[in-house]
Amino acid sequence: MKLNEVFCNNVKYFRYRKRYTQEHVAELTETSVTYISQLELGHHTPSFEKLDALAKALEVEPFEFYVRRDFKKLPARVDMLDSE
């Protein structure tokens, strides 16, 4: 798996783990929903400033976006109906 794919999967994974929508992450990072979507699809590489903002929003350390994980399958979207 390429490093960019590792990053994309981890952004999506940490967002799902927090049960955040792309819109919520965009608000927390002062970016757009399109930008967050493009990060998760691998179409953008964030600056260090954006990476730090994303890590703070998702409550992880920045390096964790680059740790390879064994994902079976990530869901297509966050089901906000099940959130507490």
N, C-alpha and C positions, 0 to 999 in steps of 0.2 A: 504494500500500500504506500502510495506517495505521501509525502509530508503534508501537502495541501489537502489531501483526502482525510488524513488524520485530523487536521485542524477543523475541517468542515463538519465531520462527524461529531467531534467533541463539542463544538459550539451548539449543535443541535441537541446532543445528549444532555449537556448541562442546562440548556434552556428547558428541555422536557422535564428534567429532574426537579426543576424549580416550578414547573407547571406554568411557565410564562409563555404568553403569545409573542410572536415577533413584534407586534405593536408595542407591547409592554417593554420589551428589551430596547426597542428603538427609543421609547420615551426615557428610559433610565440612562441610556448612553448618548442622548441628544443627537440621534441620527434618524434616518428614515427607515420605514418598514422595508422598502426596496433594498436598502443597503444591508440590512440584517439578512434578508432573503438571499442576496447575492453572496454574502459571506458563507452562508450555509450551503450554497451551491458551488462554491469554489471559484466564483467569478471575480472576487476581490481579495486582496491581501491587506489586512489592516495595518495602519501605522502603529508605532509603539504606543502613541497616545490613545488611539482607538482600542487597541488590545488591552491596555490598562483599564479603560472605562468598561469594556466588556467583561473583564475579569471581576471588577468590583460589582457590576450589576448582577452577575451570576454567582457571586460569592465563592470564587475559586482563585487560585494563584495563576498568573499568566502562563507559566510553564505547563500547566495541566492541559492546555489546549493542544499540546504537541506530544502527549503521552499516548502511545498506541494502546488501544483497548480492543477486546474481542467482542464486537457488537454482533449480536445475532440478527436483529432487525430493528431499526428505529421506526417508530410509528410515523405515519404520514403527517399527522398534526396533533396538537395538544387538544385533548377533549376537556374543555373548560366546564362542561356540565358536571363532571365528576369531582371538580375541585371543591375544597372545603371553604 
